[in-house]
Amino acid sequence: MDISTTFIVILVASSFAALIIGVVVGRFLLVKLFKKQEEDARKKAQEIVAEAEQKAEHISKKRMLEAKEKYLKLKSEHEKEVNQKNNTFRQKENSIKQKEQSLSQRFESVNKERQELDSNKKKLDKLIELNEKRKKDLEQLTNQKVKQLESIAGITAEEAQQQLVQALKEEARSQAMMEVKDIVDEAKMSASKQAKKIVIQTIQRTATETAIENTVSVFNIENDEIKGRIIGREGRNIRTLEAATGIEIIVDDTPEAIILSGFDPIRR
């Protein structure tokens, strides 16, 4: 084998060896590159996962915090609403209790008033019954006295009343005429008009005074205590006596005296 052939063989062998080495080195580098890319991708994935986990944890904590805040807010509002309802309920309950107490007191008061009214009615019925009995007794006594007076006088009460009225008229006329005569004699010295006026006034005054004297009697009483008993509670005895006798009973500030007014002298 000549030198050129050997050189070519060596060159080819070297080229082939270099090619093989290049392939091996290239493959090694490629594998290493793939591994690096895979490692980078794995790290990147881990970073993404870690970041995602952090974000998820942050979001979870935030949502949990928001949920907790919302829960606390709802709980506070609910407790506030419950307290308001409880306060309203207690107020209504207190109001109902007060109304019940007021109604109970009112019922007791009405019941007491009813009992007092029943008691007063019974007392009033007894008093009316007693007054009716006294009225009948008084009428009987009055009739007896009238009959006794009629028997003694020999005339009836109506005739006595007529005679009394006639006597009063005659007495009043006589006294009035006497007064008129004196006044007329005196009035002749003055104007006729003034004299007539005086005569009229005198006649009126004399007739009034005479009528009062003959229609009014003063009933003397030992003391004001007896006077109060005669009057009775709220003047009931007075009204009963007036209804029974037909005589007006006048009670004023005059001490130890009661005034009896009426045209019938027997009843008076």
C-alpha positions in Angstrom: 0.0 0.0 0.0 1.4 3.3 -1.0 1.5 6.4 1.1 -1.3 8.2 -0.6 -3.6 5.3 0.0 -2.6 5.1 3.6 -3.1 8.8 4.0 -6.6 8.5 2.5 -7.4 5.6 4.7 -6.2 7.5 7.7 -8.0 10.6 6.6 -11.2 8.7 6.1 -10.7 6.9 9.4 -10.1 10.2 11.1 -13.1 11.7 9.5 -15.2 8.8 10.5 -13.8 8.9 14.0 -14.4 12.6 14.2 -17.9 12.0 12.9 -18.5 9.4 15.5 -17.0 11.6 18.2 -19.1 14.5 17.0 -22.3 12.4 17.0 -21.5 11.2 20.5 -20.6 14.6 21.8 -23.6 16.1 20.0 -25.9 13.4 21.5 -24.3 14.1 24.9 -24.9 17.8 24.6 -28.4 17.2 23.2 -29.2 14.9 26.1 -27.7 17.4 28.6 -29.7 20.2 26.9 -32.9 18.2 27.1 -32.2 17.5 30.7 -31.6 21.2 31.4 -34.8 22.1 29.6 -36.6 19.4 31.5 -35.1 20.6 34.8 -36.0 24.2 33.9 -39.5 23.2 32.9 -39.8 21.2 36.2 -38.6 24.2 38.2 -40.9 26.5 36.3 -43.8 24.1 36.9 -42.9 23.9 40.6 -42.7 27.7 40.7 -46.1 28.0 39.0 -47.5 25.4 41.3 -46.0 27.1 44.4 -47.3 30.5 43.2 -50.6 29.0 42.5 -50.7 27.4 45.9 -49.7 30.7 47.5 -52.4 32.5 45.5 -54.9 29.9 46.4 -54.0 30.1 50.0 -54.1 33.9 49.9 -57.5 33.7 48.2 -58.7 31.1 50.6 -57.6 33.2 53.6 -59.1 36.3 52.1 -62.4 34.6 51.4 -62.3 33.0 54.8 -61.7 36.4 56.3 -64.5 37.9 54.2 -66.7 35.1 55.2 -65.8 35.5 58.8 -66.4 39.3 58.7 -69.7 38.7 56.9 -70.7 36.1 59.5 -69.8 38.4 62.3 -71.7 41.2 60.7 -74.8 39.0 60.1 -74.4 37.7 63.7 -74.2 41.3 65.0 -77.2 42.4 62.9 -79.2 39.3 64.0 -78.3 39.9 67.7 -79.3 43.5 67.3 -82.6 42.6 65.7 -83.2 40.0 68.4 -82.4 42.5 71.1 -84.7 45.0 69.5 -87.5 42.4 69.2 -86.8 41.4 72.8 -87.0 45.0 73.9 -90.2 45.5 72.0 -91.6 42.3 73.4 -90.7 43.4 77.0 -92.2 46.8 76.4 -95.4 45.3 75.1 -95.3 42.8 78.0 -94.9 45.6 80.5 -97.6 47.6 78.8 -99.9 44.6 79.0 -99.0 44.0 82.6 -99.7 47.7 83.4 -103.0 47.5 81.5 -103.9 44.3 83.4 -103.0 46.0 86.7 -105.0 49.0 85.8 -108.0 46.9 84.7 -107.7 44.9 87.9 -107.6 48.1 90.0 -110.5 49.5 87.9 -112.4 46.3 88.4 -111.8 46.4 92.2 -112.8 50.1 92.2 -116.0 49.4 90.2 -116.7 46.4 92.4 -116.2 48.5 95.5 -118.4 51.3 94.0 -121.0 48.8 93.1 -121.0 47.4 96.7 -121.2 51.0 98.0 -124.1 51.7 95.6 -125.9 48.6 96.7 -125.4 49.5 100.3 -126.5 53.1 99.7 -129.5 51.8 97.7 -130.5 49.7 100.6 -130.1 52.6 103.0 -132.0 54.8 100.6 -134.8 52.3 100.3 -135.0 52.0 104.1 -134.9 55.8 104.4 -137.7 56.1 101.7 -139.7 53.5 103.5 -139.2 55.3 106.8 -140.0 58.6 105.2 -143.2 57.2 103.7 -144.2 55.8 107.1 -143.4 59.1 108.7 -145.3 60.9 106.0 -148.4 58.7 106.5 -148.1 59.1 110.3 -147.8 62.9 109.8 -150.8 62.9 107.5 -152.8 60.9 110.0 -151.6 63.2 112.8 -152.4 66.3 110.7 -155.8 65.0 109.9 -156.4 64.2 113.5 -155.3 67.7 114.5 -157.5 69.3 111.8 -160.5 67.3 112.9 -159.8 68.3 116.5 -159.5 72.0 115.5 -162.7 71.7 113.4 -164.5 70.1 116.3 -163.3 72.8 118.7 -164.0 75.7 116.3 -167.2 74.2 114.9 -166.0 74.9 111.3 -164.1 73.0 108.7 -160.5 73.8 107.7 -161.7 75.3 104.4 -164.1 77.6 106.2 -161.4 78.6 108.7 -159.1 79.3 105.8 -161.7 81.5 104.1 -162.5 83.3 107.3 -158.8 83.9 107.9 -158.3 85.2 104.4 -161.3 87.5 104.8 -160.0 88.7 108.2 -156.6 89.3 106.7 -158.2 91.3 103.9 -160.3 93.4 106.3 -157.4 94.0 108.7 -155.1 95.0 105.8 -157.8 97.2 104.4 -158.4 98.8 107.8 -154.7 99.4 108.4 -154.2 100.6 104.9 -157.1 103.0 105.1 -155.8 104.4 108.4 -152.4 104.9 106.8 -153.9 106.3 103.7 -156.0 108.8 105.7 -153.0 110.1 107.6 -150.9 110.3 104.4 -153.8 111.9 102.4 -154.2 114.6 105.1 -150.5 115.3 104.9 -150.4 115.1 101.1 -153.1 117.8 100.7 -150.3 120.3 101.5 -148.1 119.0 98.6 -148.6 118.3 95.0 -151.5 116.0 94.0 -149.2 113.8 92.0 -146.7 113.2 94.8 -149.5 112.5 97.2 -151.0 109.8 94.9 -147.6 108.2 94.6 -147.1 108.1 98.4 -150.6 106.6 98.8 -149.9 103.9 96.3 -146.5 103.0 97.9 -148.0 103.0 101.4 -150.9 100.7 100.3 -148.4 98.3 98.7 -146.1 98.3 101.7 -148.9 97.9 104.3 -150.5 95.0 102.4 -147.1 93.2 101.9 -146.1 93.6 105.6 -149.6 92.4 106.7 -149.4 89.4 104.4 -145.9 88.5 105.6 -146.9 88.8 109.2 -149.9 86.5 108.7 -148.2 83.9 106.5 -144.8 83.5 108.3 -144.0 81.9 111.7 -140.7 81.6 113.5 -140.0 78.2 115.1 -137.5 78.5 117.9 -135.0 75.7 118.6 -133.0 75.0 121.7 -129.6 74.8 119.8 -128.1 74.4 116.4 -127.4 70.7 116.9 -131.2 70.0 117.1 -131.6 72.3 114.1 -129.1 70.2 112.1 -131.0 67.0 113.0 -134.3 68.6 111.9 -132.7 69.6 108.5 -131.3 66.1 108.0 -128.6 65.0 105.6 -128.6 67.3 102.5 -132.0 68.7 103.6 -133.9 65.4 103.1 -136.0 65.8 106.3 -136.9 69.4 105.2 -138.1 68.2 101.8 -140.0 65.4 103.4 -141.8 67.8 105.8 -142.5 70.3 103.0 -144.0 67.5 100.9 -146.1 66.2 103.8 -147.4 69.6 105.2 -147.4 71.9 102.1 -145.5 74.5 104.2 -142.3 76.0 103.0 -139.5 75.6 105.5 -136.8 78.3 105.3 -133.4 77.6 106.9 -131.0 80.5 107.0 -128.2 81.8 109.2 -130.6 82.8 111.9 -129.4 81.0 115.1 -131.7 78.6 116.9 -134.6 79.3 114.6 -136.4 78.0 111.5 -138.9 80.0 109.5 -142.2 78.4 108.4 -144.0 80.1 105.5 -147.5 79.2 104.3 -151.1 80.5 103.9 -152.6 77.6 105.9 -152.3 78.5 109.6 -153.3 75.0 110.7 -150.6 73.3 108.6 -148.1 76.0 109.6 
